């Protein structure tokens, strides 16, 4: 079954990661750019996670065995241990508490999957195979990433800054759409993001409706 790709705000949300190995590190590394507050619970925590924690203050490391009390106040949980029984218990407890849970490499125990992500600033695309073929999706992600111009993240940010002025300047959605298309087309011609002043110039002087 295909999964619907909800996009939600994770800034400040609480996440528990049970497990401190390479698999846990890869999941944590994906989450860090989204401002998640992450607690890692494991008897052993790999050096890569420790180095990341030194740079990311919202990453807390707890060196001990997992306890069910660790689930309290968590928005979502990642079970990334090499103990199948522990992963199963975490999954069951999370589902009972209605906490979103991802059990690494065990789709039947998951209530959500990690998508394969393409991120450039606030532009985010996620791909999922429904847990069937992560390798196929990783290849698709690489192909898409190569096609997205490197300046799109900056262009998107500048358009967001100008959005209130555009809404005030134009009365209809069609007029706004034409303006945005002109800005995007001009950025593509120059192979760079137009600055906010350049966009404002188009808005007030250089834009004529078709």
C-alpha positions as semicolon CSV with decimal commas, in nm:
position;residue;x (nm);y (nm);z (nm)
1;X;0,000;0,000;0,000
2;X;0,125;0,349;-0,084
3;X;0,177;0,592;0,206
4;X;0,052;0,951;0,193
5;X;0,344;1,200;0,236
6;X;0,232;1,434;0,515
7;X;0,465;1,729;0,571
8;X;0,467;1,841;0,935
9;X;0,657;2,092;1,146
10;X;0,919;1,907;1,354
11;X;1,095;2,208;1,506
12;X;1,114;2,142;1,880
13;X;0,924;1,812;1,863
14;X;1,050;1,534;2,092
15;X;1,206;1,226;1,934
16;X;1,344;0,917;2,104
17;X;1,607;0,706;1,928
18;X;1,676;0,370;2,091
19;X;2,010;0,244;1,967
20;X;2,347;0,409;1,921
21;X;2,502;0,248;1,615
22;X;2,554;0,345;1,252
23;X;2,188;0,290;1,158
24;X;2,074;0,521;1,439
25;X;2,330;0,778;1,327
26;X;2,193;0,783;0,972
27;X;1,839;0,848;1,101
28;X;1,958;1,119;1,340
29;X;2,159;1,289;1,065
30;X;1,843;1,313;0,852
31;X;1,648;1,473;1,138
32;X;1,900;1,733;1,256
33;X;1,830;1,989;0,978
34;X;1,465;1,999;1,087
35;X;1,527;2,122;1,442
36;X;1,408;1,810;1,624
37;X;1,488;1,759;1,993
38;X;1,642;1,411;1,998
39;X;1,716;1,183;2,293
40;X;1,937;0,882;2,219
41;X;1,920;0,593;2,466
42;X;2,172;0,311;2,430
43;X;2,436;0,127;2,631
44;X;2,691;0,205;2,361
45;X;2,685;0,516;2,141
46;X;2,907;0,536;1,834
47;X;3,162;0,809;1,782
48;X;2,973;0,959;1,487
49;X;2,668;1,027;1,707
50;X;2,889;1,172;1,981
51;X;3,054;1,408;1,734
52;X;2,714;1,518;1,605
53;X;2,594;1,580;1,962
54;X;2,891;1,812;2,018
55;X;2,767;2,028;1,729
56;X;2,390;1,996;1,777
57;X;2,267;2,106;2,123
58;X;1,923;1,948;2,077
59;X;2,079;1,601;2,067
60;X;2,095;1,441;2,415
61;X;2,282;1,116;2,479
62;X;2,179;0,877;2,757
63;X;2,412;0,579;2,806
64;X;2,194;0,309;2,959
65;X;1,939;0,045;2,865
66;X;1,604;0,152;2,723
67;X;1,313;0,183;2,968
68;X;0,947;0,221;2,876
69;X;0,942;0,547;3,072
70;X;1,162;0,690;2,794
71;X;0,851;0,701;2,575
72;X;0,684;0,967;2,787
73;X;0,618;1,298;2,605
74;X;0,768;1,168;2,280
75;X;0,614;1,275;1,950
76;X;0,781;0,991;1,760
77;X;1,024;0,709;1,824
78;X;1,290;0,528;1,622
79;X;1,386;0,176;1,726
80;X;1,731;0,110;1,584
81;X;1,871;-0,165;1,805
82;X;2,004;-0,502;1,691
83;X;1,770;-0,672;1,941
84;X;1,457;-0,786;1,760
85;X;1,267;-0,848;2,083
86;X;1,346;-0,498;2,211
87;X;1,241;-0,342;1,881
88;X;0,915;-0,536;1,887
89;X;0,843;-0,426;2,244
90;X;0,909;-0,062;2,155
91;X;0,676;-0,088;1,856
92;X;0,397;-0,244;2,062
93;X;0,426;0,011;2,343
94;X;0,433;0,304;2,101
95;X;0,126;0,185;1,914
96;X;-0,054;0,133;2,242
97;X;0,030;0,489;2,344
98;X;-0,047;0,624;1,993
99;X;0,310;0,739;1,941
100;X;0,448;0,727;1,588
101;X;0,719;0,463;1,561
102;X;0,973;0,356;1,303
103;X;1,146;0,022;1,350
104;X;1,451;0,009;1,126
105;X;1,441;-0,268;0,864
106;X;1,105;-0,405;0,982
107;X;0,818;-0,246;0,789
108;X;0,548;-0,449;0,968
109;X;0,637;-0,290;1,302
110;X;0,637;0,069;1,169
111;X;0,357;0,323;1,187
112;X;0,558;0,555;0,962
113;X;0,849;0,523;0,720
114;X;1,148;0,747;0,674
115;X;1,136;0,888;0,321
116;X;1,444;0,926;0,108
117;X;1,488;1,303;0,119
118;X;1,599;1,575;-0,117
119;X;1,640;1,901;0,078
120;X;1,753;2,242;-0,036
121;X;1,670;2,510;0,219
122;X;1,295;2,490;0,283
123;X;1,239;2,290;-0,036
124;X;1,191;1,927;0,063
125;X;1,094;1,627;-0,147
126;X;1,041;1,283;0,002
127;X;1,026;0,944;-0,170
128;X;0,894;0,619;-0,033
129;X;0,853;0,270;-0,175
130;X;0,609;0,171;0,099
131;X;0,894;-0,018;0,260
132;X;0,937;-0,245;-0,043
133;X;1,260;-0,126;-0,204
134;X;1,467;0,145;-0,029
135;X;1,752;0,089;-0,278
136;X;1,527;0,178;-0,572
137;X;1,413;0,498;-0,400
138;X;1,768;0,603;-0,315
139;X;1,854;0,584;-0,685
140;X;1,550;0,795;-0,772
141;X;1,649;1,051;-0,510
142;X;1,997;1,086;-0,655
143;X;1,856;1,138;-1,003
144;X;1,620;1,412;-0,884
145;X;1,884;1,583;-0,673
146;X;2,105;1,620;-0,979
147;X;1,821;1,792;-1,168
148;X;1,741;2,061;-0,908
149;X;1,945;2,380;-0,963
150;X;2,161;2,457;-0,660
151;X;2,017;2,808;-0,627
152;X;1,655;2,696;-0,583
153;X;1,672;2,698;-0,203
154;X;1,783;3,062;-0,201
155;X;1,526;3,153;-0,468
156;X;1,251;2,996;-0,260
157;X;1,363;3,189;0,050
158;X;1,363;3,520;-0,141
159;X;1,017;3,452;-0,283
160;X;0,895;3,383;0,069
161;X;1,029;3,719;0,189
162;X;0,850;3,899;-0,093
163;X;0,521;3,711;-0,062
164;X;0,340;3,967;0,162
165;X;0,428;4,249;-0,081
166;X;0,306;4,043;-0,378
167;X;-0,026;3,972;-0,206
168;X;-0,068;4,341;-0,134
169;X;0,033;4,451;-0,484
170;X;-0,192;4,220;-0,687
171;X;-0,563;4,168;-0,641
172;X;-0,600;3,829;-0,807
173;X;-0,429;3,493;-0,781
174;X;-0,373;3,489;-1,158
175;X;-0,177;3,816;-1,141
176;X;0,040;3,680;-0,861
177;X;0,098;3,359;-1,055
178;X;0,217;3,555;-1,360
179;X;0,456;3,756;-1,144
180;X;0,607;3,446;-0,983
181;X;0,646;3,280;-1,324
182;X;0,834;3,585;-1,453
183;X;1,070;3,587;-1,152
184;X;1,138;3,213;-1,180
185;X;1,192;3,239;-1,556
186;X;1,438;3,526;-1,509
187;X;1,628;3,331;-1,241
188;X;1,657;3,036;-1,477
189;X;1,789;3,263;-1,752
190;X;2,061;3,393;-1,517
191;X;2,121;3,051;-1,352
192;X;2,101;3,212;-1,009
193;X;1,847;3,330;-0,756
194;X;1,726;3,685;-0,809
195;X;1,783;3,901;-0,503
196;X;1,488;4,049;-0,316
197;X;1,566;4,402;-0,454
198;X;1,569;4,259;-0,809
199;X;1,233;4,097;-0,747
200;X;1,097;4,422;-0,605
201;X;1,212;4,603;-0,919
202;X;1,016;4,358;-1,133
203;X;0,719;4,395;-0,900
204;X;0,704;4,774;-0,915
205;X;0,861;4,864;-1,250
206;X;0,930;4,582;-1,485
207;X;0,620;4,364;-1,467
208;X;0,341;4,396;-1,718
209;X;0,056;4,149;-1,724
210;X;-0,004;3,944;-2,037
